[in-house]
């Protein structure tokens, strides 16, 4: 630990980027350096939308930056590890930086971001299976009263054995949201960052996978669908004219619409 602490303190003074990977013999590590606080004005539009539409789960979670963000990452990692969640080992920490072991080194396995892993699946069955397994991994965290910080597919890592790990904890949603809304937020970020990996005609079946999982969390399911209802106007845009970002948002909203329709079909 002393060697890692020395490496952290000496390298922090030289490192220019906010995060950088290093190879230390048998360890690949990531050094995250305290960066400036994000301007709070960036969060204002989303904050007002959350108030206007009465959607607590989309209330922005500011990144405080600096030593506060470093301490937050350390605390969140320790909390999640206490719940048995796979995330990076903290090798050293200071007020201005944190040294994390690479997940691939920890697992002694090649690692992919879920984003990349879904894109690489050759058929819909394997893609749906991976999607389902990722949902189960997040739900297991919720079952233990845990939650993620930024549950985008890029922050969900999967190894060769389809074991999932989670990264990026510079924010703590529970500082501004109820635990319930933290759960809802996790699913919304997950949907937004994964739905576009499915073709439009595959979205109904993909949403059925999440619907089955959320049967155990009816109020969370209801509030996730509420967001979709508020955003359904997005589907009125001409798909051919909105570009890739527009299609990504439309797939997300369409996914949410199908998610709601599954319960209506049963009733």
Secondary structure, 3 states (H helix, E strand, C coil): CHHHHHHHHHHHCCCCCCEEEEEECCEEEEEEECCCCCCHHHHHHHHHHHHHCCCHHHCCCCCCCHHHHHHHHHHHHHHHHHCCCCECCEEEEECCEEEEECHHHHHCCCEEEHHHHHHHCCCHHHHHHHHHHHHHHHHHHHHCCCCCCCCCHHHEEEECCCCEEECCCCCCHHHCCCHHHHHHHHHHHHHHHHHHHCCHHHHHHHHHHHHHHHCCCHHHHHHHHHHHHHCHHHHHCCHHHCHHHHHHHHHHHHHHHHHHHHHHHHC
